[in-house]
Amino acid sequence: MKIFLQNIENESSFNYKYKELPNFFKKNTTEKNFNKIFSFLYNFSGKVIFFITKKECLITILKFLNLRNIYPKYIKSFYDINNKNNFFYIIGNLYNSFIDTKKNFLFVSTQEIFNILNNTNISSNNNKCLYQLKINDLIIHIQHGIGKYKGLTTIKTASFESEYLIILYAEENKLYVPISYLHLVSPYVGNLEKNIALDKLGNDRWDKEKGKITKNLCDYAAALLKIYANRLSQKGFSFKINEKEYDLFCKNFPFKTTSDQELAIKSVLNDMYKNIPMDRLICGDVGVGKTEVAMRAAFICISNQKQVVVLVPTTLLAEQHFNNFLKRFYNWSLNIEILSRFRNEKEKEKILKNIEIGKINILIGTHKILFENIQWYNLGLLIIDEEHRFGVVHKEIIKKKYSHIDILTLTATPIPRTLNMAMSGIKDLSIISNPPEERKKIQTFIEEYNPNLIKKAISKEISRGGQVYYVYNKVRGIYDIASRLFNLVPYAKIKVGHGKMNHIELQSIMNEFYQNRFNILVCTTIIESGIDIPKANTIIVENSDHFGLSQLHQLRGRIGRSNHQGYAFFIVNNLKKITLDAKKRLDAIALTNNFGSGFNLSNRDLEIRGIGELLGKEQSGHINGIGINLYMKLLNKTIKLFQKGEKTILLENLIKKSNIELHAPSLLPNNYISDINQRLFFYEKIENAISEKEIKKIYFEILSQFGKLPIFAENLFLIAKIKLLAKKICISHIKSNRNIGIIKFNKNSLINMKYLLSIFQKEPHLWKMINSTKIKFVHNFQNDFLRLNWIFHLLKNLKLSDN
């Protein structure tokens, strides 16, 4: 069969061995059929090529695919298809999806199959960026308060044409924000269950609110900096490294480290070399190699004749870490011990004595360690695994007892408070997002309770020699659940485990499960942290709507620990009757089943749980006033200004930029990029660019996707470069039209005075000094592009070479 393709380089017509796709590709108006489509795409044995037309929103579709664990590579031609990737996308038209059985290619028309996009929540990180906004989403303007986003519009005045973002305020008043002022606008992300009132334009309520928020930001920034300063004032130990021994230890690691692991290890070692106590958070999903980072830090610590303590939330996880550390340090003459409820008084007494005289190098234990009066011989490093599982009391003890030593925290889903500290620079952060090559992404399903579904899922796992976690988080009734499962799958071997069991019995059951002596473990959330059972690759969680988002993520992390495909089933009794919060949690967990999603889930968790837990109750009201997005951005900037010695801080000054009025048409025209969200995506990207190199990269990104830029778009990029230069050399204001221009410098401007004087002497008729900080130029330009280009090169010459 001959297929005709449009807008594809070198491929006007090709011969294919054509095969139609299953019917559910064409009946894609329901979520059920949509899941079938993606199941088909995951399991297709050949290459998948998506066709995306210029009319569609490229960013939206690619993000939607990413959230479904599909990361297509851009190709211009079919000849670019390679063996490294399975998914590709091409800009062009394809009217019908089909399979080429000869080449084993699946050609997908996104126009044809993605009709459901309009009704599907495609973002797990809702409204974090402007381009993700939907009509009527809440938005905040720093000078006018909270309103509703109403899209973009183009307005043509007598002198030039530009695009504006529309915000609807109370009493149906509209504000038109030029795209050059997008830095004043931020999506509102707060407690979405609260009925947020829109502000009135010109009302003083917002001015009063701004005053309160400014004071709160300053107070909290000062408190955070005090914590940070206290840590910096502590005299820490500067660790040394024996390169030969360390290299030998690294070579014993049986796997190849990922690039993220390497970066995390490098950061940890750099922290340990400093004479300031380390306080670093390693964030990464289960199985991405956080423990190896900790083990290398432990090795450095022990090499410097210091002791290591590893703190974990559960006894079972302590046992697993103990065994893993023993294996990893097998070739080294070290003493590793465990202190948990499995130790009797005599054993505990011996361990405490050996710690005091320095006979134990590494001690692993639960929170019990914190309450023991341990006399350390020479403690150098505290490793905390899954910090969010420890209570406030535990953390206070850690702060008092261990603040003088290096602390390394490992977590898959950092609690919001910890996440905030990391983002604010108070705690150093390393993210490990890419998993080992052999790991497969876990397929996640949200389903109503159905005995046949459960029977099928269990049977499928057992038939491939695997094991199943069945989570029921109530001790009362858990044995009834086990009986019910036995009636469903009578050939399965089933045992029960929960936290109220005798610890010897529980340990015995877990050991049997590890050794694959039975198929199904019916359990509570005792398995939530860290127990590694390689053959357990299906998890079924009953009443999943009652679990927190971090819990669901942790539970799912118990499976897929080997190279086998993992399946997670989150079961609810009735999807229609679950709460709004529960629905948001389940939507988020379903959409973020890729590795590295723990960090993103923490951000999403902020929205769902509300802001109160982030920084404490006293901050929550202020944060809800402007939303978490803007609050975090302003807090970070307040901290930086405080560090520079600023004392008086106004809210507007936190996001102040040079005032540039160049009266030139600068936009991405509708006939060039038709999709509003795509245009907003690029506007925001250009606005946030921090270097000329970054602006050039965005320029070529647009050029490669949409072709040669129209003159109005060229102006947009020139103005972005002018803004960057103006900021660098401390120019507060540039105003220019076709004939006249004014440039105003700050008193501390960093300009090349030699060059400025030379152009005054060469062209005295063009220049006039108005006062000590303001100059005027008179120049006739043929067009706006030439004028903008002239201003850009003028600023470039005014910029000092080392600036």
GITA-V225782 format. One record per residue. N is the residue number from 1. RES is the residue in one small letter. PHI is phi in degrees with one decimal (* if undefined). Layout:
BEGIN
n=[N N]
res=[RES RES]
phi=[PHI PHI]
END
This chain:
BEGIN
n=[1 2 3 4 5 6 7 8 9 10 11 12 13 14 15 16 17 18 19 20 21 22 23 24 25 26 27 28 29 30 31 32 33 34 35 36 37 38 39 40 41 42 43 44 45 46 47 48 49 50 51 52 53 54 55 56 57 58 59 60 61 62 63 64 65 66 67 68 69 70 71 72 73 74 75 76 77 78 79 80 81 82 83 84 85 86 87 88 89 90 91 92 93 94 95 96 97 98 99 100 101 102 103 104 105 106 107 108 109 110 111 112 113 114 115 116 117 118 119 120 121 122 123 124 125 126 127 128 129 130 131 132 133 134 135 136 137 138 139 140 141 142 143 144 145 146 147 148 149 150 151 152 153 154 155 156 157 158 159 160 161 162 163 164 165 166 167 168 169 170 171 172 173 174 175 176 177 178 179 180 181 182 183 184 185 186 187 188 189 190 191 192 193 194 195 196 197 198 199 200 201 202 203 204 205 206 207 208 209 210 211 212 213 214 215 216 217 218 219 220 221 222 223 224 225 226 227 228 229 230 231 232 233 234 235 236 237 238 239 240 241 242 243 244 245 246 247 248 249 250 251 252 253 254 255 256 257 258 259 260 261 262 263 264 265 266 267 268 269 270 271 272 273 274 275 276 277 278 279 280 281 282 283 284 285 286 287 288 289 290 291 292 293 294 295 296 297 298 299 300 301 302 303 304 305 306 307 308 309 310 311 312 313 314 315 316 317 318 319 320 321 322 323 324 325 326 327 328 329 330 331 332 333 334 335 336 337 338 339 340 341 342 343 344 345 346 347 348 349 350 351 352 353 354 355 356 357 358 359 360 361 362 363 364 365 366 367 368 369 370 371 372 373 374 375 376 377 378 379 380 381 382 383 384 385 386 387 388 389 390 391 392 393 394 395 396 397 398 399 400 401 402 403 404 405 406 407 408 409 410 411 412 413 414 415 416 417 418 419 420 421 422 423 424 425 426 427 428 429 430 431 432 433 434 435 436 437 438 439 440 441 442 443 444 445 446 447 448 449 450 451 452 453 454 455 456 457 458 459 460 461 462 463 464 465 466 467 468 469 470 471 472 473 474 475 476 477 478 479 480 481 482 483 484 485 486 487 488 489 490 491 492 493 494 495 496 497 498 499 500 501 502 503 504 505 506 507 508 509 510 511 512 513 514 515 516 517 518 519 520 521 522 523 524 525 526 527 528 529 530 531 532 533 534 535 536 537 538 539 540 541 542 543 544 545 546 547 548 549 550 551 552 553 554 555 556 557 558 559 560 561 562 563 564 565 566 567 568 569 570 571 572 573 574 575 576 577 578 579 580 581 582 583 584 585 586 587 588 589 590 591 592 593 594 595 596 597 598 599 600 601 602 603 604 605 606 607 608 609 610 611 612 613 614 615 616 617 618 619 620 621 622 623 624 625 626 627 628 629 630 631 632 633 634 635 636 637 638 639 640 641 642 643 644 645 646 647 648 649 650 651 652 653 654 655 656 657 658 659 660 661 662 663 664 665 666 667 668 669 670 671 672 673 674 675 676 677 678 679 680 681 682 683 684 685 686 687 688 689 690 691 692 693 694 695 696 697 698 699 700 701 702 703 704 705 706 707 708 709 710 711 712 713 714 715 716 717 718 719 720 721 722 723 724 725 726 727 728 729 730 731 732 733 734 735 736 737 738 739 740 741 742 743 744 745 746 747 748 749 750 751 752 753 754 755 756 757 758 759 760 761 762 763 764 765 766 767 768 769 770 771 772 773 774 775 776 777 778 779 780 781 782 783 784 785 786 787 788 789 790 791 792 793 794 795 796 797 798 799 800 801 802 803]
res=[m k i f l q n i e n e s s f n y k y k e l p n f f k k n t t e k n f n k i f s f l y n f s g k v i f f i t k k e c l i t i l k f l n l r n i y p k y i k s f y d i n n k n n f f y i i g n l y n s f i d t k k n f l f v s t q e i f n i l n n t n i s s n n n k c l y q l k i n d l i i h i q h g i g k y k g l t t i k t a s f e s e y l i i l y a e e n k l y v p i s y l h l v s p y v g n l e k n i a l d k l g n d r w d k e k g k i t k n l c d y a a a l l k i y a n r l s q k g f s f k i n e k e y d l f c k n f p f k t t s d q e l a i k s v l n d m y k n i p m d r l i c g d v g v g k t e v a m r a a f i c i s n q k q v v v l v p t t l l a e q h f n n f l k r f y n w s l n i e i l s r f r n e k e k e k i l k n i e i g k i n i l i g t h k i l f e n i q w y n l g l l i i d e e h r f g v v h k e i i k k k y s h i d i l t l t a t p i p r t l n m a m s g i k d l s i i s n p p e e r k k i q t f i e e y n p n l i k k a i s k e i s r g g q v y y v y n k v r g i y d i a s r l f n l v p y a k i k v g h g k m n h i e l q s i m n e f y q n r f n i l v c t t i i e s g i d i p k a n t i i v e n s d h f g l s q l h q l r g r i g r s n h q g y a f f i v n n l k k i t l d a k k r l d a i a l t n n f g s g f n l s n r d l e i r g i g e l l g k e q s g h i n g i g i n l y m k l l n k t i k l f q k g e k t i l l e n l i k k s n i e l h a p s l l p n n y i s d i n q r l f f y e k i e n a i s e k e i k k i y f e i l s q f g k l p i f a e n l f l i a k i k l l a k k i c i s h i k s n r n i g i i k f n k n s l i n m k y l l s i f q k e p h l w k m i n s t k i k f v h n f q n d f l r l n w i f h l l k n l k l s d n]
phi=[* -98.3 -110.5 -102.9 -118.9 -110.9 66.0 -107.9 -63.7 63.4 -135.1 -75.8 -156.1 -138.2 -95.3 -131.0 -90.3 -86.8 -138.8 -71.7 -86.5 -57.3 -60.1 -66.3 -66.4 -93.6 -103.7 -101.0 -90.4 -121.2 -61.8 -60.1 -66.0 -64.3 -63.7 -62.9 -58.8 -70.1 -61.3 -64.3 -65.2 -60.8 -90.7 -66.6 -80.0 -104.6 -93.0 -113.1 -119.1 -91.8 -102.5 -119.2 -82.3 -64.1 -75.2 -81.0 -84.3 -57.0 -60.4 -61.2 -66.6 -64.6 -66.2 -62.3 -65.2 -59.4 -67.4 -97.1 67.0 -119.5 -122.4 -71.6 -94.5 -72.7 -132.3 -87.9 -140.9 -62.3 -69.5 -84.5 -64.8 -124.3 -85.7 -73.4 -113.3 -105.4 -120.3 -138.3 -135.2 -138.6 -86.1 169.3 -100.5 -138.8 -85.6 -137.4 -72.3 -161.4 -110.0 -94.9 -69.5 -68.7 -95.1 60.5 -107.9 -109.7 -97.6 -115.4 -88.4 -66.8 -59.5 -74.9 -100.3 -98.7 -60.1 -73.1 -52.1 -63.5 -108.3 -115.1 -76.5 -94.7 -122.3 -85.8 -115.3 -54.5 55.8 -84.9 -128.6 -61.7 -67.0 -88.5 -66.4 -111.7 -53.9 80.8 -67.1 -73.4 -142.5 -127.0 -106.3 -61.0 -95.5 -127.1 95.1 -87.3 -141.6 -113.8 -72.1 -125.2 95.2 -115.7 -146.2 -100.8 -122.1 -107.9 -103.9 -63.0 -97.0 -158.8 -115.2 -149.0 -107.1 -129.2 -91.3 -100.1 -121.2 -95.5 -107.7 -58.5 61.7 62.0 -83.3 -114.0 -116.9 -106.5 -102.4 -61.4 -62.3 -74.5 -116.1 -65.0 -65.3 -85.5 -116.5 -146.8 -61.6 -84.7 -124.9 -147.3 -77.4 -72.2 -80.1 -79.0 -83.2 -82.3 -81.1 -76.3 -79.0 -100.3 -64.8 82.1 -87.5 -81.7 -56.9 -67.4 -62.7 -64.9 -61.1 -60.8 -61.7 -64.0 -64.0 -59.3 -62.2 -62.3 -60.1 -64.8 -62.1 -72.1 -59.5 -63.0 -64.2 -65.0 -66.7 -65.3 -59.5 -63.8 -63.4 -60.8 -66.4 -66.9 -78.9 -71.6 -84.1 -99.6 -100.0 -92.4 -72.6 -108.6 -126.3 -91.8 -54.4 -63.6 -66.6 -62.7 -59.9 -64.9 -63.0 -63.4 -65.6 -74.2 -68.6 -74.1 -120.2 -86.5 -70.9 -82.5 -62.3 -64.9 -60.1 -57.8 -64.7 -63.8 -61.5 -60.9 -64.8 -63.2 -63.7 -60.8 -62.0 -71.0 -69.9 -75.7 -93.4 -112.1 -57.9 -70.4 -142.6 -117.4 -106.1 -103.4 -106.7 -170.9 -62.2 -57.4 84.9 -94.5 104.9 -67.3 -62.9 -63.8 -60.8 -65.1 -65.2 -69.6 -64.2 -61.7 -62.1 -61.2 -61.2 -66.3 -61.4 -97.3 58.9 -118.9 -97.3 -124.4 -121.7 -112.9 -105.9 -128.7 -80.0 -131.6 -62.2 -64.6 -69.1 -60.5 -60.1 -66.5 -61.9 -57.6 -65.1 -66.2 -66.2 -60.3 -65.9 -69.4 -101.3 -56.9 -83.7 -120.9 -80.4 -124.1 -108.5 -116.4 -130.2 -126.9 -121.1 -150.4 -69.0 -79.5 -91.0 -83.2 -60.6 -65.4 -64.6 -63.4 -60.9 -65.6 -61.8 -62.6 -68.0 -67.4 -65.0 -64.1 -97.2 83.2 -80.0 -105.9 -88.4 -129.1 -115.3 -113.7 -169.8 -89.9 -59.0 -56.0 -55.5 -65.4 -96.1 -85.8 -85.6 -85.2 -99.9 -79.9 -72.6 -165.9 -77.1 -125.7 -146.5 -112.3 -109.1 -111.2 -101.2 57.0 -57.3 -65.1 -84.1 -95.1 -83.8 -61.6 -60.9 -60.3 -68.5 -65.4 -64.3 -58.5 -61.9 -75.2 -87.1 -122.6 -67.7 -86.3 -108.7 -71.3 -122.6 -122.2 -108.6 -110.9 -155.5 -89.2 -136.2 -64.8 -65.2 -53.4 -61.2 -64.4 -60.7 -63.3 -58.2 -64.0 -68.0 -85.0 83.5 -77.2 -119.3 -78.1 -127.8 -126.7 -114.2 -108.0 -108.1 -89.4 -82.2 -57.2 -56.5 -79.5 -74.6 -108.4 -71.8 -80.7 -84.1 -117.7 -130.7 -106.2 -138.0 -77.6 -60.0 -150.4 -54.9 -66.3 -62.3 -64.6 -60.0 -64.1 -63.8 -67.7 -61.2 -62.9 -68.8 -64.3 -63.6 -100.5 80.6 -97.6 -127.3 -129.5 -92.0 -120.3 -96.2 -133.7 -90.5 -135.1 -65.0 -68.7 95.2 -68.1 -74.1 -64.9 -63.0 -62.2 -64.3 -62.4 -67.5 -63.9 -67.3 -73.6 -128.2 -63.5 -83.7 -86.2 -98.1 -124.6 -136.4 -113.9 -139.4 -153.8 -69.1 -91.0 -72.8 -58.3 -62.5 -69.6 -64.3 -63.9 -62.3 -62.4 -63.6 -65.2 -64.5 -64.4 -65.5 -60.4 -85.8 61.9 -86.6 -145.5 -90.5 -123.4 -105.3 -89.4 -149.1 -89.6 -79.2 -59.8 -87.2 -58.2 -112.0 75.4 -77.5 -104.1 -114.6 -56.5 -86.9 -86.4 -126.7 -133.3 -128.1 -122.0 -114.8 -78.7 52.3 -64.7 -70.7 -91.7 -99.3 -75.7 -63.3 -63.6 -62.0 -60.3 -65.1 -66.0 -61.9 -62.1 -69.1 -74.4 -114.2 68.5 -84.4 -117.3 -91.5 -88.6 -66.9 -100.1 -129.2 -116.4 -114.5 -100.3 -101.4 -127.0 -72.7 -151.6 -61.5 -76.8 -103.0 -76.5 -71.6 -61.8 -59.6 -62.3 -61.2 -62.4 -62.7 -68.1 -61.4 -65.1 -67.9 -70.0 -85.4 -119.2 -95.4 -90.7 -65.7 83.3 -82.4 -57.5 -64.0 -67.0 -63.6 -63.6 -62.6 -64.5 -61.4 -59.6 -64.5 -70.9 -85.9 88.9 -91.2 -49.7 -76.1 -63.9 -126.1 104.0 -59.7 -66.5 -88.4 -59.7 -63.4 -68.0 -66.5 -64.1 -65.4 -124.0 90.0 -63.9 -55.1 -70.2 -59.4 -63.9 -62.4 -70.7 -63.3 -61.7 -71.3 -62.3 -59.1 -63.1 -67.3 -61.3 -66.1 -84.4 96.9 -65.9 -112.6 -102.4 -125.7 -106.1 -55.8 -62.9 -68.5 -67.6 -124.0 -71.4 -129.3 -59.5 -84.9 -112.8 -121.5 -108.8 45.5 -129.7 -63.4 -143.3 -164.2 -98.2 -59.6 -57.7 -79.2 -100.4 -126.2 -78.8 -80.2 -59.6 -64.4 -66.1 -62.3 -63.2 -58.0 -73.6 -58.0 -65.3 -63.9 -65.9 -61.6 -91.0 -62.4 -111.9 -152.1 -64.0 -61.3 -66.5 -63.3 -62.3 -61.8 -65.3 -56.9 -72.7 -63.0 -67.2 -58.4 -70.4 -89.5 -122.9 89.6 -54.9 -78.0 -68.7 -58.7 -64.4 -72.9 -60.3 -59.3 -56.6 -72.1 -64.1 -64.0 -61.6 -68.0 -62.1 -60.4 -62.4 -64.0 -58.5 -65.8 -65.0 -101.1 60.2 -94.8 -89.1 -155.1 -131.9 -129.5 -153.1 -125.0 -61.7 -117.6 -128.3 -147.7 -128.2 -123.2 -115.3 -99.1 -73.2 -64.9 -102.3 -62.6 -105.7 -119.3 -83.4 -62.9 -60.8 -68.2 -61.0 -66.5 -66.3 -73.7 -65.4 -75.0 -72.0 -127.7 -63.3 -74.4 -91.4 -120.4 -147.4 -87.8 -80.4 -153.7 -66.4 -122.7 -130.5 -124.4 -125.5 -126.3 -122.5 -156.9 -97.2 -109.5 -69.9 -153.2 -66.3 -61.6 -64.4 -63.2 -62.8 -63.9 -64.7 -63.9 -59.0 -71.0 -61.5 -64.9 -63.1 -74.0 -74.9 -74.5 -64.6 -60.7 -92.9 -95.2]
END
